[in-house]
């Protein structure tokens, strides 16, 4: 009887140890991958846009990434400007007159285009897939909100009445809102 008990215990131990080792051998097929440069978001008075360009040619991958990042940056800046202009005009008593509003929008368009040319690359990373030969260039472009406002106020000049402090406050608030939306 003792012998039978030892045999059962030995078989049970062998079975349990083989189950435990098979559990250790299994690995999850899911890999966590954080896209390079994607951690930089809008906020703190800075507008940022991220993009990736892929190609079997390094120069083409870079051009694609820069073009996509610039387009995204323009879209974000335009959205911030539109929201700021809308809130600015409704905040003032009686809103802006149609002529003043049109003048402001025209100057904003010119300033947006000029400002985008001054965007700086704050992250620039590469990957290369040996199996496919594909290069991927990850880029984050950045614009300083204060630089945009400075150029805008210069374009508007002293000929128009503009509450610069209110415009600055609203503009920077909308940058923060965009930053919160992109991090959610």
C-alpha positions, 0 to 999 in steps of 0.5 A: 500500500505504501508503495502504491501511495508513493507511485501515485504521489510521484505521478501526481508530482510529475504531472503537476511539474510538467503542467507548470513548465508548459504554462511558463513556456507559453508567451503572449502573441501581443506585443506592446509598441509605442510609435516613436515621437508620438508621445509629444502632444499639444499643450503648454502653449505649443502646437505639435503634430506627429506623422510617419512616412514609409517607403523603400527609399529614405528620402521618400519616407522623409518627404512623406513624414514631413508632408503629413506632419505639416498638413496635420499641424496646419489642421490643428492650427486652423482649428485652434484659430477658428475656435479662438476667433469664434470665442473672441468675437462672441466674448466681446460685447456685440461681437465683431462687425462683419468687416472687422471679422473678415479682416481678422480672418484674412490676416489669420490665414496669411499668418498661419501660412507664414508660421507653418514655414517656421515649424521645427522638427522636435523628434525625428526617428527611423526604423528599417524593416530588413525583411521588406526593405521599408524605411519608416520616418517618424516626425513631430513638428512644433509651433510656439503659440506665442510666435504665432500670436506675435506674427498675427499682432504684427499683421493686424497692426495698430489700425484695428482695435484688438484686445490682445490679452483676451486673444492670447488667453483664448488662443492658449486655452484652445491649444490646451483643449487640443492637447487634452483631446489628443491625449484621450 
